Amino acid sequence: MADDYFKDILPKSGPSRGATPAGVPQSSSSSSAERSIRNITVSPRNKQRVGSSDMREMREPSSPPDSSMSARPLGKRMWIWIIAIVSVLVLVIIAIFFFRSTTVTVTPRSHAVVFDSTSNFVAYPIAEAATGTLPYSVSASDLEDSAVVKSEGKEHAEEKASGTIEVFNEYGTASIRLIKNTRFATESGLVFRVPATVVVPGKKGTKPGSVTVTVFADQAGSEYNVGPSRFTLPGLKTTPDMYAKVYARSYAPMTGGFIGDRPAVAPATLESARAEIRGRLESKARDTANSLASATSIVFPELVRISYESLPITSEAGGDVRLHEKAHVEVPVFPAGSLAQAVAFAAGANVGSESVALSGMNKVKATAKGAPALGKDTLAFTLNGAAIIVWNVDSEALAQALAGRDNSAFQGIVNGFPGIQEARARIEPFWKGSFPTTSSDIKIELVPVESAK
């Protein structure tokens, strides 16, 4: 047990509890009057306590952390963030003012047009149209469709094969007229005939004139279902040179030749199925016409000419039959610029020789007058609806005219373009007083025609 030093310091009566044990010699300095804390004998155990960490903490009291040292890294980080943000803002400002292109916004001239029953137009076949008139071309195509029909018993049938041939005229520059039922013969002597009069155009230079027609076998039977062949015209044998230079070719097999029994179909069922097939063909023909419309071409679905042909019926597995129908589609196509000029002239818009276009023509309806042979006769028609004549602006020429010019010359340059109704310029950077020297750095924006009414 450790000694109680403080009790030894206080004088007491009677024997001291800290007296020297018997048998141990007393020191001469052991009187109570001389005893003080300086005279205390420290045991080795007490020495260890004096050297402990607790004593060191007493001798070296801890000081508070240096606040300036901990704040220094935080302030440094804040400055890094501030510099980064400022750098980003500078880059954004540079991008806005130095890399933005100079833009010129142009509103083209326009003129509204309303068509009525008095809006008459005449178009001429493109090969014959004179300069300044409205030309038209014809896009021709053939469409086919079929349907399976339930049969009702058997019937005896005799069908003639048919197919398409192209007739060539290498004989002369004058056209050749072939009368109805003109014969075309294969090398094996099988004869086919045309069901109507055919006019074969004359040759142009070394290129022969040609026309495509449908022919029918002279007799029924499957032997007329011949493959692609060359045909001569027996009626021209008396003129050897013409006989050699007026001929025809087929590029697909003749089909439909048949003699024998086949599944029968009630007439009412046959006509109903045929009407349904032709309805689908008409819808396809309208879609074909609409697909021809573009920025350079205008078509009117109402002027599309469709002729139908019933192809030979074929047998199906199970005893049913398949009806086949063919539609020959002819679509008049008008050059957009020429029609715009014709409309502008009819509407009294003063366009002169300036380039104009039409907007909103998809809502205008056309009605043909009479039934002309498309591609051969003039085509007279009327229009009904409303559209807008819009002056074309040569954006490239405008940019070239402005390149390198002072901003003060802008209005004078714009006035030199008669197709411009109004124009505004935004030069970048904003403190520059002239347009870029390179025309490609000038962006021309045209206001949509709906906003230019």
Residue, then its C-alpha position, 0 to 999 in steps of 0.5 A: m500500500a502506498d504511503d499517505y504523504f499528506k498525513d505525514i506532513l500534519p503534526k499529530s499527538g502520539p506516535s506517528r503512523g509513519a514512524t520508523p519500524a522497530g529495529v530500523p535506525q532513525s535518521s537525525s532529520s526525522s523530527s516532525a518539526e523539520r519534516s516537509i514535502r521536500n524531505i519526503t522520500v519517494s519510492p521507486r513506484n512513485k518515481q514511475r508515476v512522476g514519469s507517466s504521461d499524465m505528468r507530461e501533460m501537466r508539464e506540457p499543456s496542449s495548445p489549441p489548433d492553429s486555425s490559420m493552418s486549417a483555413r489555408p487549404l480551403g481558401k486555395r480550393m475556393w480560388i481554383w473553383i473560381i478560376a475554373i468557373v471564370s474560364v468556362l464563362v470566357l469560353v462561352i462568351i467566345a463561342i457566342f460572339f466569335f463562332r456564331s455565323t452571320t445570318v440574313t433572314v429573307t421574306p420572299r415576295s408572294h401573291a395569293v391566287v384563287f382558282d375557279s371555273t374560269s381558270n383555264f389552262v392548256a398544256y402541250p406534249i413536251a416534244e411539241a411545246a413551244t418556248g413560253t408555253l406550258p408543257y407536260s409529259v406522261s409517266a406510264s406504268d402497268l399495275e396488276d392485282s388478283a383474287v381467289v374466287k370460289s368455283e361452282g362446278k366445271e365449264h369448257a373454255e377456250e382462251k387466247a393468249s395475250g401479252t405486251i410487245e414493243v414495235f420498232n420503226e427503223y425504216g424512216t423518220a415518218s411515223i407508221r400507222l398500223i390498222k386494227n388486227t395487224r398481224f405479228a408473227t413469231e419465227s415459228g409462225l404463230v400469229f398475234r394481232v393488235p386490237a386497235t390502230v397503232v401509230v409507230p413514231g419515226k426514227k430520230g437519227t439512228k434511234p428507232g421510234s417505238v411504241t408498246v402495245t398489247v396483242f392477242a393470239d390469233q387462236a385459242g390454245s396453250e401453244y400460244n403461251v410463248g416466251p420472249s420472242r421477235f415478231t415480224l409483220p407479214g403484211l409488209k412482205t411486199t416491201p422488203d426494206m420496210y419488212a426488215k426494219v419494222y418489227a417487234r419484240s416481247y420481253a415476257p411470256m405470253t399467257g392465258g392460252f387455254i382450251g379445255d374444262r376448268p372450274a366455273v364461277a357464277p357471273a355475279t361472283l365474277e363481276s363482284a370480285r373484279a370490281e373489288i380488284r379494280g378498286r384496289l388498282e385505282s387506289k394504287a394508281r392514285d398513290t403512284a401519281n402522288s409519288l411523282a410530285s416533287a419540288t420540280s414536278i406537279v401532278f393532279p391525281e384527277l387527270v390520271r388516266i386508268s384503263y383496265e384489262s381482264l387477264p386470263i383466269t388461272s386455276e388454284a389448288g383445291g378447284d378454285v380460280r384466280l382472277h387477274e386484272k391489269a391497270h394501265v396508268e398514265v399520269p400527266v406531269f407538269p414542270a413546276g416552274s412552267l406551271a407557276q409561270a402560267v398561273a402567274f400570267a393568268a392571275g395577273a402577277n407581274v413576274g416577267s422572266e423572274s423565277v417563281a414557284l407555287s405553294g399549296m397546290n396539293k389542295v388544288k383540284a384539276t378537271a380535264k376537258g374532253a378525253p385527249a390522247l395523253g402524250k399526243d394531244t393538247l391537254a386542256f383543264t381547269l383548276n379549283g382551289a387556292a394557292i400562293i405564287v412565291w418568288n424564288v430567291d437565289s440564296e447563294a447569289l445573295a451571299q456572294a453579293l454581301a460577302g465583304r461588304d459594309n453593313s451600310a450597303f445591305q439595303g442597296i444589295v437587297n433591292g437588287f434582288p426583285g424576289i425579296q420582299e423584306a430582309r434583315a441581317r445579323i452580323e456576328p460578332f456584333w461589333k463588326g460593321s461588315f459582312p464576312t469576306t467568305s460567302s459560306d460564312i453568311k447563312i441565308e434563312l428563307v421565311p416559310v411561305e406560310s408566313a410570307k402571305 
